[in-house]
Structure formats: structure tokens, C-alpha cells
């Protein structure tokens, strides 16, 4: 038997992720250019909620249309905010390129999914294992870059480049899935 609170936990986790964005941004600037323990902590909590909310909703069978819409929005908001802060603070051309690829893909795939929903074909571009792997790679890479330790910056940069490659690969996957509808228009 489902309890009312249990029904709301996945949605509360999604809202928590959105609410953590201002705290994360504040901590990022407050901690300055050194080690960013609080910012990394807020980002890590947000990343865990991203991995947990959908899993709980499916496991407890409490999926909702609002949750299905809001979960990827919350993810994109947090990832975009973090990438923008990192681009500004690192001043690294390669990180900037990777961030641009990731943000542009997120906007494009979101628009593709919205368009496919209008055509009653959203299932063709539903989240795949590749999209989940891309998200996991992005979250780990960004978290390491935010932490800003000497070793985590180097590892985080390489993981961000790999995440950007996975991002392009997953976009190609979604475009291929939508191709029959794209060529009709």
C-alpha cells in the first residue's frame, strides 16, 4: 500500500534539486578560487537526487506527468548553472567547448522531444541507457571540477571531454530514432 508521503518523495527530490541551485551558486562564489567543499557538496546532493528520484518513482510506481517533465528540466538547470560557473572560473578553451556542446545538445534534444510529443511519438526518443550514461558522466566530471582540488581538476577535465563525446553520441542516437518523422516534415 502506498502512503501519501511515499508518493511524493520522488517529486520532492526533484524540487530539492532545483532549490539547491541558488545555494550551490552562492557556495561556489563564497568559497572563491580554492577548494570548494560546500559547492561540491551541494552539487553532489543534487546529482544523487537526479539519480534517485526517477528510480524511486519507477520502483514505487508513482510516476507522474509532472515528474516526467520536471526531472530532466531540473537536471538541465543544475548542469547548465554548473557549467557556466566552471567556464567563467576556469577560463579554459577546451572546457568552454565541452560546455557549449553539452548545453547545446541539452536544448536540442529537449526541443526534439517536445516536437516528437506533439506528433504523438515521444516514445521514440525516450531516455536511453546512453542518455543515462551521458548524464552520469557529466555529473561526475562537473562534480570533480567544482571540487577544485589539484588532482580532481585534471581528472574532471578529461571526464568532461568524455562526457561531451557521449553527449554528441547520445544526440546522434536520438536524431536517428526521430529520423523517420524528421524526413516527413
C-alpha positions in Angstrom: 0.0 0.0 0.0 1.3 3.4 -0.9 1.4 6.2 1.7 0.8 9.8 0.6 4.4 10.7 1.7 5.9 7.9 -0.3 4.0 9.0 -3.3 5.6 12.5 -3.0 9.3 11.5 -2.3 10.4 11.4 -6.0 8.8 14.8 -6.7 10.2 16.3 -3.5 13.7 15.1 -4.6 13.3 16.9 -7.9 12.2 20.1 -6.2 15.1 19.8 -3.8 17.5 19.7 -6.8 16.0 22.9 -8.2 16.1 24.5 -4.7 19.8 23.6 -4.4 20.9 25.7 -7.4 21.0 29.1 -5.6 22.8 27.5 -2.6 25.3 25.9 -5.0 25.9 29.2 -6.8 26.3 31.1 -3.6 28.8 28.5 -2.2 30.7 28.4 -5.5 31.4 32.2 -5.3 31.7 32.3 -1.5 34.5 29.7 -1.5 36.4 31.5 -4.2 39.2 30.0 -6.2 40.3 27.4 -3.7 38.8 24.1 -2.7 35.1 24.3 -3.0 33.8 21.8 -0.4 30.3 23.3 0.1 29.7 23.9 -3.6 30.8 20.3 -4.4 28.6 19.1 -1.6 25.5 20.9 -2.9 26.2 19.7 -6.4 26.8 16.1 -5.2 23.5 16.1 -3.3 21.7 17.4 -6.4 23.4 14.7 -8.5 22.3 12.0 -6.1 18.7 13.3 -6.2 18.9 13.1 -10.0 19.9 9.5 -9.9 17.4 8.7 -7.1 14.1 10.4 -8.0 13.3 8.6 -11.2 14.5 5.2 -9.9 12.2 5.6 -6.8 9.3 6.8 -8.9 9.6 3.7 -11.1 10.3 1.3 -8.2 7.3 2.6 -6.2 5.2 3.0 -9.3 4.4 6.7 -8.5 5.4 8.2 -11.8 3.6 11.4 -12.8 3.4 13.5 -15.9 4.7 16.5 -13.9 7.6 14.4 -12.6 8.5 13.1 -16.1 8.6 16.7 -17.3 10.3 18.3 -14.3 13.1 15.7 -13.7 15.0 16.5 -16.9 14.4 20.2 -16.5 15.9 20.2 -13.0 18.9 18.2 -14.3 19.5 20.6 -17.2 19.1 23.7 -14.9 21.7 22.3 -12.4 24.2 21.1 -15.1 23.9 24.4 -17.1 24.4 26.5 -14.0 27.5 24.5 -13.0 29.0 24.5 -16.5 28.5 28.3 -16.8 30.3 28.8 -13.5 33.1 26.5 -14.5 33.6 28.1 -17.9 33.8 31.5 -16.2 36.2 30.4 -13.4 38.5 28.1 -15.4 39.0 30.2 -18.5 39.9 27.0 -20.4 39.1 27.0 -24.1 38.5 23.2 -24.1 36.3 23.2 -21.1 34.3 26.0 -22.8 33.9 24.0 -26.0 32.8 20.9 -24.0 30.3 23.0 -22.0 28.9 24.5 -25.2 28.5 21.1 -26.8 26.7 19.8 -23.6 24.4 22.8 -23.2 23.5 22.9 -27.0 22.8 19.2 -27.0 20.5 19.5 -24.0 18.5 22.3 -25.6 18.3 20.5 -28.9 17.2 17.1 -27.5 14.7 18.8 -25.3 13.2 20.6 -28.3 13.3 17.3 -30.3 11.4 15.5 -27.5 8.8 18.3 -27.3 8.3 18.2 -31.1 8.0 14.4 -31.1 5.4 14.7 -28.3 3.3 17.0 -30.5 3.5 14.2 -33.2 2.4 11.6 -30.6 5.8 9.9 -31.0 7.7 10.9 -27.8 8.3 7.2 -27.0 10.7 7.1 -30.0 13.0 9.5 -28.2 12.6 8.4 -24.6 15.6 8.3 -22.3 18.0 5.5 -23.3 20.9 3.8 -21.5 23.2 6.1 -23.5 21.5 9.2 -22.2 21.8 7.9 -18.6 25.5 7.1 -19.1 25.9 10.6 -20.5 24.2 12.2 -17.5 26.3 10.1 -15.0 29.5 11.1 -16.8 28.6 14.8 -16.8 27.7 14.8 -13.1 30.9 13.1 -12.1 33.0 15.3 -14.3 31.4 18.5 -13.2 31.5 17.5 -9.5 35.2 16.9 -9.8 35.8 20.2 -11.5 33.8 22.1 -8.9 35.7 20.4 -6.0 38.8 22.2 -7.5 41.5 20.0 -5.9 44.7 19.8 -7.9 44.1 16.1 -8.9 40.3 16.4 -9.3 40.6 19.3 -11.8 42.8 17.2 -14.2 40.6 14.1 -13.9 37.4 16.2 -14.1 38.5 17.9 -17.3 39.2 14.6 -19.1 35.9 13.2 -17.8 34.2 16.3 -19.1 35.7 15.8 -22.6 34.5 12.2 -22.5 31.1 13.3 -21.3 30.9 15.8 -24.3 31.7 12.9 -26.7 28.9 10.8 -25.0 26.7 13.8 -25.3 27.2 14.0 -29.1 26.8 10.2 -29.4 23.5 10.3 -27.5 22.2 13.2 -29.6 23.0 11.2 -32.8 21.1 8.3 -31.2 18.0 10.4 -30.6 18.2 12.1 -34.0 18.4 8.6 -35.7 15.4 7.5 -33.7 13.4 10.6 -34.8 14.7 10.4 -38.4 11.5 8.9 -39.9 9.5 11.9 -38.5 12.2 14.4 -39.4 12.2 13.5 -43.1 8.4 13.6 -43.3 8.4 17.3 -42.5 
